[in-house]
Amino acid sequence: MSLILTAALIYGQVALAVAALLALWRLLKGPRAQDRVLALDTFYVCIMLQLLVTGLRLGNPHFLVAALIIALMSFVSSVAAARFLLRGEVIE
């Protein structure tokens, strides 16, 4: 792998780590439930992208599978949180 690509992937990992920390801070600090749900979605996306970039950098396909699992969990949790905030219940 070229030096420029390696440097770009490392920079991407650092930027995603900072974004995940900021989303985690908003998740803990958020004044309303809607802010916290949005922060949780952002946190999931940052972690998923972090796994994808790590998989690219290391050349390991197992990170890609883990990112897919996190993406599915993120979708399910977003739908459940939205239903809870709108209706007050998740399962009818």
One Martini backbone bead per residue (centre of mass of N, CA, C, O) as a GRO file, in nm:
protein
   92
    1MET     BB    1   0.100   0.034   0.019
    2SER     BB    2   0.082   0.351   0.009
    3LEU     BB    3   0.170   0.629   0.182
    4ILE     BB    4  -0.078   0.808   0.120
    5LEU     BB    5  -0.300   0.603   0.191
    6THR     BB    6  -0.213   0.554   0.481
    7ALA     BB    7  -0.237   0.849   0.576
    8ALA     BB    8  -0.540   0.883   0.505
    9LEU     BB    9  -0.646   0.654   0.690
   10ILE     BB   10  -0.538   0.770   0.954
   11TYR     BB   11  -0.683   1.040   0.935
   12GLY     BB   12  -0.967   0.913   0.925
   13GLN     BB   13  -0.953   0.779   1.204
   14VAL     BB   14  -0.916   1.036   1.369
   15ALA     BB   15  -1.170   1.187   1.272
   16LEU     BB   16  -1.372   0.965   1.365
   17ALA     BB   17  -1.296   0.972   1.664
   18VAL     BB   18  -1.377   1.264   1.714
   19ALA     BB   19  -1.672   1.233   1.621
   20ALA     BB   20  -1.747   1.015   1.830
   21LEU     BB   21  -1.690   1.187   2.082
   22LEU     BB   22  -1.894   1.412   2.017
   23ALA     BB   23  -2.141   1.224   2.008
   24LEU     BB   24  -2.109   1.118   2.296
   25TRP     BB   25  -2.141   1.389   2.435
   26ARG     BB   26  -2.430   1.442   2.325
   27LEU     BB   27  -2.554   1.187   2.447
   28LEU     BB   28  -2.496   1.276   2.750
   29LYS     BB   29  -2.593   1.599   2.727
   30GLY     BB   30  -2.853   1.608   2.600
   31PRO     BB   31  -3.157   1.770   2.655
   32ARG     BB   32  -3.298   1.569   2.457
   33ALA     BB   33  -3.410   1.283   2.310
   34GLN     BB   34  -3.358   1.364   2.014
   35ASP     BB   35  -3.056   1.426   2.050
   36ARG     BB   36  -2.977   1.140   2.143
   37VAL     BB   37  -3.065   0.985   1.894
   38LEU     BB   38  -2.887   1.136   1.692
   39ALA     BB   39  -2.619   1.071   1.838
   40LEU     BB   40  -2.643   0.764   1.811
   41ASP     BB   41  -2.641   0.755   1.503
   42THR     BB   42  -2.368   0.897   1.471
   43PHE     BB   43  -2.205   0.693   1.633
   44TYR     BB   44  -2.261   0.448   1.457
   45VAL     BB   45  -2.139   0.563   1.197
   46CYS     BB   46  -1.853   0.610   1.305
   47ILE     BB   47  -1.794   0.314   1.381
   48MET     BB   48  -1.844   0.190   1.106
   49LEU     BB   49  -1.628   0.360   0.955
   50GLN     BB   50  -1.392   0.272   1.130
   51LEU     BB   51  -1.406  -0.025   1.042
   52LEU     BB   52  -1.368   0.021   0.739
   53VAL     BB   53  -1.091   0.163   0.755
   54THR     BB   54  -0.946  -0.064   0.905
   55GLY     BB   55  -0.995  -0.281   0.688
   56LEU     BB   56  -0.839  -0.132   0.467
   57ARG     BB   57  -0.564  -0.102   0.614
   58LEU     BB   58  -0.537  -0.426   0.688
   59GLY     BB   59  -0.697  -0.629   0.492
   60ASN     BB   60  -0.969  -0.708   0.659
   61PRO     BB   61  -1.291  -0.854   0.621
   62HIS     BB   62  -1.408  -0.861   0.920
   63PHE     BB   63  -1.470  -0.557   0.948
   64LEU     BB   64  -1.702  -0.551   0.739
   65VAL     BB   65  -1.895  -0.735   0.895
   66ALA     BB   66  -1.911  -0.561   1.151
   67ALA     BB   67  -2.027  -0.311   1.004
   68LEU     BB   68  -2.290  -0.449   0.912
   69ILE     BB   69  -2.398  -0.513   1.194
   70ILE     BB   70  -2.406  -0.219   1.295
   71ALA     BB   71  -2.601  -0.117   1.078
   72LEU     BB   72  -2.840  -0.296   1.162
   73MET     BB   73  -2.857  -0.200   1.458
   74SER     BB   74  -2.905   0.098   1.391
   75PHE     BB   75  -3.173   0.068   1.245
   76VAL     BB   76  -3.335  -0.070   1.471
   77SER     BB   77  -3.287   0.150   1.690
   78SER     BB   78  -3.414   0.386   1.533
   79VAL     BB   79  -3.697   0.271   1.506
   80ALA     BB   80  -3.750   0.226   1.808
   81ALA     BB   81  -3.706   0.521   1.899
   82ALA     BB   82  -3.920   0.651   1.719
   83ARG     BB   83  -4.162   0.492   1.829
   84PHE     BB   84  -4.129   0.580   2.121
   85LEU     BB   85  -4.151   0.893   2.075
   86LEU     BB   86  -4.435   0.884   1.930
   87ARG     BB   87  -4.601   0.643   2.118
   88GLY     BB   88  -4.453   0.496   2.385
   89GLU     BB   89  -4.392   0.240   2.199
   90VAL     BB   90  -4.266  -0.053   2.032
   91ILE     BB   91  -4.478  -0.276   2.093
   92GLU     BB   92  -4.811  -0.386   1.988
   0.00000   0.00000   0.00000
